[in-house]
């Protein structure tokens, strides 16, 4: 095979793979992402203001990559690795007693759980006060 022809093909392949690996921010429609990112662990109560909108659009995030979630919502409040094939990203909607100053509560806070499959794609989005 001609090496002159092979070089552009290899370059095109590498270029297309690098474009595919870049993740973009997700469309969050009516969510106030600035408030979301400013309300780490839900301590300020800003995330709860968008609860209805989040409930409405949560399934739009199915299939998104973990990097796209981080670019959109910021670093997760907690990450839990269940086994080699799945993990969870936690974003607290209500204040987390473990992380918010001066807050004591016996009930689990409401949170959004993004279940990530083995290839780091969202397979489930749940709004709950239960832990996985």
N, C-alpha and C positions, 0 to 999 in steps of 0.2 A: 504494500500500500504506500502511496505517495506521502512522505512526511510533511510536505508543504500543505497538503489538504488536511492532514490530521491535526495540525496545530490550531486552525480556526475552529474545528469541531470541538476540540478539548476546551478551548477558551469559551465557546458558546455554552458548553455543558456546565462548566464551572460558574460562569456568570448567571445562568438560569437557576442553578442550585443556590447560589448566594442570595438571589432575589426571593426565592421561595422560603428561605430560612428567616428572612426579616419579617417580624410581626408588626402589625399596625395596631393602633388603638381601636377598640371596639366602639360601635355605635351605641351610645347609652341613652339616646332620645332625650327624655325629659329629666334625667337625673342630674343633680347639681354635683358634678365631679369635684369641683374645687372644695365644696363643703365636705364631700366624702373623704378626700385626702387630708383635710384639716382636722378630721374627727377620728384620730387614731384610737382604737379600742372602744369607740362609741362614747367616750367620756363626756363629750359636749352635747350629745343628743341631736347632732345635725343630721346624721344618717337616717334617723327615724322619720324625719320630715319627708323623705322620698320613699317611704315604705310602700305606698300604693303603686307608685310608678315602677318600683323594683319588682313587685309582685306581678305586674302586668307584662314586663319585658324579660323576666328572668330566663325564659327558654330561648331567647335570642342568643344567649351566650353558649349554648350547647355546641360542641365541636371546636370552640376557641382554644388556642394554645395557652399554656401557663404564662408565657412571656407576654402575650396580648393582654391577659388579665392584669398582670403587674403593670404594664404600661398604662392601662386604663384606670384601674382602681388604686394603684400604688401597692406597696409591699403588703402582703397579707398580715393580719394581726397575729395569726398563728398558722403553722403548717404542721399537719400530722401525717406521718407516713404509716399506712396501715400494713402493707406488705410490699413486696417488690412490684406488684402490679397496680397499686392505687395509692393515692394520697388525697388529702383534703386541704383546701385553702379556707381559712376562717376569716370572715370580716364581721366584727361585732356591730350590731345595730343599736343595742342597748348597752349601757356602761358595763364594762367587765370589772367585777369586784377585785380581781387579782391585779389589774393594771391601772385602775383609776384611783387617784388619791382620795382618801376620806370616804370611800364607798364601801359599805358592808351590806351584803345581800345573801340570803340563803337560797334564792332561786337562780337558776341558770339564766344568763342574759340571752335575748333573742339575737340570732346571728344568721348570716348567709354562709352556707357551705357549698363550695364548688368541689365536686368529686372529680379528680383527675385520674384518667385511665393510664395504662402502661406506657402509652406514647405521649403522655403529658397533654392530653386534650380533655376538655370538660365533657363529662358523660352525664352529669346530673347537677342541678342547682336546686337547693332546698333552703327555705327560710324556716328556722326552727329554734327551739330553746334546748333541744336534745343534743347530745354529743354522739358522734358516729360509733 
